[in-house]
Amino acid sequence: MQLWSVNKALTVGWLLVTAIAICSLMLFAPLFSLHNWYGWPLYITIPSGIIIPVTTLIFGLHNVAKWWIPWIYLRVADVVEFQQAAQLSGFLAYPVDAIKDEKKRSQIEARFQTYQFEDDVLVPYETVIYFRRLYQNAFFIIMACGFILSLIPFIMFPSFGPELIIPVFFGTMMFFMIYKTSDQSPQLILSNDGVSLHGTFYQWSQIGQCSIRQGKISRLTIKHNGMDVTIELDNLNIGKRGLNHLLHVYRQRYRNSVLLT
């Protein structure tokens, strides 16, 4: 049996959840149209148009958790990285302990107990991460387009009324992004030896925990000597899934090197 890569497993998982969500949403229109098509009273069509799609969505997501997640845990190549990446993705943050099928749960637990890391030869000894270039930043592109479009009326019909606040807002946000990403020095360096953050190097032996935390602003947090050191990720030229893969590979390489010495 050919095992799946972590990236393939997560992509298929997201496609399943997206398909379930779309199919559930597609039920709204025909259910609400029953009033016009067959003359059903509104006190039946309105609750049906809400309850049935929501129930379908919950039922579909429940079955993804019940059947697909245990199935993919047994077929993904790197089960440890998959668990980390699944928790990062959110919808797959389903604990192995919650799997009710005892046979599958014991098989999955056995995979964790006998886990052996297989190196990714495509990951170099060291990876240097910079700020994302402006043309790769969707926020900057939106602000730039908004600035240009809102400025056209003032060029054609010069005026200085309250509406001038619109191009001023877009222009301010655009130049703020230029200022924020103007630093072209390395922002994050990952290697077999450790992590360099804000110009300070931390060896893997000194790092207790290393995790990606999501919120309004995504951050990489490393725990060093009981202190949290963080860096914002949203403007860096690497995605969270790719960064998680690099962290996993570099840390496992270090652990393997320690075992060999």
NORLINTA-V937349 format. One line per field, one symbol per residue. burial: 1 if it has 9 or more other ideal C-beta (glycine too) atoms within 8 Angstrom, else 0. A space follows every 50 residues. Layout:
burial = ???
This chain:
burial = 00010100110111011001101100110011011000000001110110 01110110011011010111011111011111111111100101010010 00011011101100001000001000101111010010011011011001 10010000000001011001101100110010000011111001111000 01010010010100000111111100001011101100011011111111 11111110000
